[in-house]
């Protein structure tokens, strides 16, 4: 009877739902049709928007929040939140898509995405936004062939 008395509180407890964890997270450029394209680790200033794709390990309901943070960006105070978005999944949903977009183009620098699940930091991912690379098509200097010296004839100079 003593054993039964000690086990009663355990029988009376309900299982608390376990918040999902992040199974996978990646960043992507636009695929040209307004959707997240393939995973990338580096962006250019014209890559607008930047997608953050989050795959949860469970289909339980959860609040997923993203903070897009400027880590080391010229003219921006370090650790400034550039974009913040939150989404509550519904039962059976385990994928969340966030987008980040500036007014105009991105400022080059180092950034981070912080992801929270039900208010707790779950994961972060750092990345860099760089200036576009200029295509090098060759030098603007074009060597010319040596020209012959002008010849003076009958009071004129012929080229």
C-alpha positions as CSV (number, residue, x, y, z in Angstrom):
1,X,0.0,0.0,0.0
2,X,2.9,2.3,0.8
3,X,4.3,1.8,-2.8
4,X,0.8,2.6,-4.3
5,X,0.7,5.8,-2.2
6,X,4.1,7.0,-3.5
7,X,3.2,6.2,-7.1
8,X,-0.1,8.1,-7.0
9,X,1.4,11.6,-7.8
10,X,3.0,10.1,-10.9
11,X,-0.3,8.7,-12.1
12,X,-2.0,12.0,-11.6
13,X,0.5,14.0,-13.7
14,X,-0.3,14.8,-17.3
15,X,2.3,14.5,-19.9
16,X,3.4,18.0,-20.8
17,X,3.8,18.6,-24.5
18,X,7.4,18.8,-25.6
19,X,8.2,21.7,-27.8
20,X,9.6,20.8,-31.2
21,X,13.3,21.3,-31.9
22,X,14.9,22.4,-35.0
23,X,15.9,19.5,-37.2
24,X,17.3,21.6,-40.1
25,X,17.7,25.3,-40.9
26,X,19.1,26.9,-44.0
27,X,19.2,30.2,-45.8
28,X,18.3,30.6,-49.5
29,X,18.1,33.1,-52.3
30,X,14.9,33.7,-54.2
31,X,14.4,31.1,-56.9
32,X,13.1,33.7,-59.4
33,X,9.5,32.8,-58.8
34,X,9.1,34.3,-55.3
35,X,10.0,31.1,-53.4
36,X,13.0,29.9,-51.5
37,X,15.7,28.4,-53.8
38,X,18.6,26.2,-53.0
39,X,20.6,26.5,-49.8
40,X,23.4,29.1,-49.9
41,X,25.9,30.4,-47.3
42,X,26.7,33.7,-48.8
43,X,24.6,36.5,-50.2
44,X,25.1,39.7,-52.3
45,X,23.6,43.1,-51.6
46,X,21.0,42.6,-54.4
47,X,19.7,39.2,-53.0
48,X,16.3,40.4,-51.8
49,X,14.6,38.8,-50.1
50,X,16.7,36.3,-48.1
51,X,14.8,33.2,-47.1
52,X,15.2,31.3,-43.8
53,X,13.7,27.8,-44.0
54,X,13.1,26.0,-40.7
55,X,12.3,22.3,-40.5
56,X,11.0,21.2,-37.1
57,X,11.5,17.6,-35.7
58,X,7.9,17.4,-34.7
59,X,4.5,18.3,-36.1
60,X,3.3,19.7,-32.7
61,X,2.0,23.2,-32.5
62,X,4.8,25.8,-31.7
63,X,5.6,29.5,-31.9
64,X,8.7,30.0,-34.1
65,X,10.3,33.4,-34.0
66,X,13.2,34.7,-36.2
67,X,15.4,37.7,-35.4
68,X,17.6,38.8,-38.3
69,X,20.5,40.5,-36.6
70,X,23.3,42.9,-37.9
71,X,26.4,41.6,-36.3
72,X,29.1,43.7,-38.0
73,X,27.6,46.1,-40.5
74,X,29.0,49.5,-41.4
75,X,26.7,52.3,-40.0
76,X,24.6,49.9,-37.9
77,X,25.0,49.4,-34.2
78,X,26.2,45.8,-33.5
79,X,23.4,43.3,-32.5
80,X,20.7,45.5,-34.0
81,X,17.6,43.5,-35.0
82,X,17.0,44.2,-38.7
83,X,13.9,42.0,-39.2
84,X,11.8,40.2,-36.6
85,X,9.0,37.8,-37.5
86,X,7.0,35.2,-35.6
87,X,4.8,32.4,-36.8
88,X,2.6,29.9,-34.9
89,X,2.4,26.5,-36.6
90,X,-0.7,24.5,-36.6
91,X,-0.9,20.8,-35.6
92,X,0.7,18.7,-38.3
93,X,2.9,21.5,-39.7
94,X,6.7,21.2,-39.3
95,X,8.1,23.6,-41.9
96,X,8.3,27.4,-41.5
97,X,9.5,29.9,-44.2
98,X,10.7,33.4,-43.1
99,X,11.9,36.2,-45.4
100,X,14.0,39.2,-44.7
101,X,14.1,42.2,-46.9
102,X,15.5,45.7,-46.5
103,X,14.3,49.0,-47.9
104,X,16.3,48.8,-51.2
105,X,19.4,46.7,-51.0
106,X,21.2,45.0,-48.2
107,X,24.2,46.7,-46.6
108,X,27.3,44.5,-46.8
109,X,28.5,42.9,-43.6
110,X,28.1,40.0,-41.2
111,X,24.6,39.0,-40.1
112,X,23.0,36.3,-37.9
113,X,19.6,34.7,-37.7
114,X,18.4,33.7,-34.2
115,X,15.6,31.2,-34.1
116,X,13.4,30.8,-31.0
117,X,10.9,28.0,-30.4
118,X,8.2,28.8,-27.8
119,X,10.4,31.7,-26.5
120,X,13.6,29.7,-26.1
121,X,16.7,30.2,-28.3
122,X,16.9,27.1,-30.4
123,X,19.6,27.9,-32.9
124,X,21.5,30.6,-34.7
125,X,23.2,30.8,-38.1
126,X,25.7,33.4,-39.2
127,X,26.3,34.5,-42.8
128,X,27.7,37.3,-44.8
129,X,26.3,39.7,-47.3
130,X,28.9,40.9,-49.8
131,X,29.1,43.5,-52.5
132,X,28.5,42.2,-56.1
133,X,31.6,41.0,-57.8
134,X,32.4,42.9,-61.0
135,X,32.9,40.8,-64.1
136,X,36.3,41.3,-65.4
137,X,36.1,41.4,-69.2
138,X,39.7,42.4,-69.7
139,X,41.8,45.5,-69.2
140,X,40.6,48.8,-70.5
141,X,44.2,49.4,-71.7
142,X,44.6,48.3,-75.3
143,X,48.1,48.4,-76.6
144,X,48.5,49.9,-80.1
145,X,51.0,49.1,-82.7
146,X,53.9,51.5,-83.1
147,X,53.1,54.2,-85.6
148,X,55.7,55.3,-88.1
149,X,57.1,58.7,-87.7
150,X,55.6,61.4,-89.9
151,X,57.5,62.1,-93.1
152,X,58.0,65.7,-94.2
153,X,57.4,66.2,-97.9
154,X,57.2,69.4,-99.8
155,X,56.3,71.5,-96.8
156,X,53.6,69.1,-95.5
157,X,53.7,66.5,-92.9
158,X,52.1,63.2,-94.1
159,X,50.7,61.0,-91.4
